Amino acid sequence: MKKFLLLLLLCSSETVFSNDAKNEWHNTTISDETIEKIQAAKYEYKKCVDNEMQKSANQTEDARKATDAIMKQCESSLAKMREIYTDAKVPEVIADRHLKQMRMQTTREALQGMMFSQASRKAGN
């Protein structure tokens, strides 16, 4: 009886974990022009983060608070990139996943840079 219930649960779990068809990527292609726009928006986002990191107001704060403020200042650059994705008919789930990945990676890099500069300032004093 236990084997039958286990088999029944395994068979029914396949339908529970199946992907939603509207959120799947359906072998579409993104044009070279769209890729260039995405790369340009990514460059502008990283440039914004770098410029905000250089401001002296962010140098005196706690590294985590300063990084949070920097990320909030540059959020509009990511919104532009999201528009590019939606114009190219990329599914929202995929676009959001890429933007989240980029945001997290950039946040880690910025936090690491802020912590390094904070540590070097303390060591110099």
CORNORGI-V954075 format. One record per residue. RES is the residue in one letter. PSI is psi in radians with two decimals (NA if undefined). D_LAST is the distance of its C-alpha to the last C-alpha in whole Angstrom. Layout:
[[RES,PSI,D_LAST] [RES,PSI,D_LAST]]
This chain:
[[M,-0.69,73] [K,-0.64,70] [K,-0.67,70] [F,-0.75,71] [L,-0.69,69] [L,-0.75,66] [L,-0.72,68] [L,-0.73,68] [L,-0.73,64] [L,-0.71,63] [C,-0.67,66] [S,-0.42,65] [S,-0.42,61] [E,-0.69,61] [T,-0.51,62] [V,-0.70,59] [F,0.13,57] [S,2.62,58] [N,2.64,56] [D,2.21,57] [A,-0.55,59] [K,-0.28,57] [N,0.10,54] [E,2.69,54] [W,2.23,54] [H,0.90,57] [N,0.72,57] [T,2.89,56] [T,2.60,54] [I,2.32,52] [S,2.78,53] [D,-0.60,50] [E,-0.73,50] [T,-0.71,48] [I,-0.71,46] [E,-0.68,45] [K,-0.73,44] [I,-0.76,42] [Q,-0.64,40] [A,-0.71,40] [A,-0.66,39] [K,-0.72,36] [Y,-0.77,35] [E,-0.66,34] [Y,-0.85,33] [K,-0.60,30] [K,-0.72,29] [C,-0.79,29] [V,-0.78,27] [D,-0.75,24] [N,-0.71,25] [E,-0.59,24] [M,-0.49,21] [Q,-0.30,20] [K,2.44,20] [S,-0.46,17] [A,-0.61,18] [N,-0.27,18] [Q,-0.41,14] [T,-0.30,14] [E,3.01,16] [D,2.50,17] [A,-0.68,17] [R,-0.73,21] [K,-0.70,22] [A,-0.72,20] [T,-0.71,23] [D,-0.76,25] [A,-0.69,25] [I,-0.78,25] [M,-0.64,28] [K,-0.63,30] [Q,-0.55,30] [C,0.16,31] [E,-0.49,34] [S,-0.50,36] [S,-0.64,36] [L,-0.56,37] [A,-0.65,40] [K,-0.70,41] [M,-0.63,41] [R,-0.65,43] [E,-0.70,46] [I,-0.75,46] [Y,-0.78,47] [T,-0.59,50] [D,-0.53,51] [A,0.07,52] [K,0.57,53] [V,2.33,51] [P,2.47,51] [E,-0.65,49] [V,-0.75,48] [I,-0.75,47] [A,-0.79,45] [D,-0.64,43] [R,-0.74,42] [H,-0.74,41] [L,-0.68,39] [K,-0.74,37] [Q,-0.77,37] [M,-0.72,35] [R,-0.77,33] [M,-0.75,32] [Q,-0.76,31] [T,-0.65,29] [T,-0.75,27] [R,-0.78,26] [E,-0.73,25] [A,-0.75,23] [L,-0.72,21] [Q,-0.75,20] [G,-0.72,19] [M,-0.70,17] [M,-0.67,16] [F,-0.81,14] [S,-0.62,13] [Q,-0.74,11] [A,-0.68,10] [S,-0.60,9] [R,-0.71,6] [K,-0.63,5] [A,-0.52,6] [G,-0.39,4] [N,NA,0]]
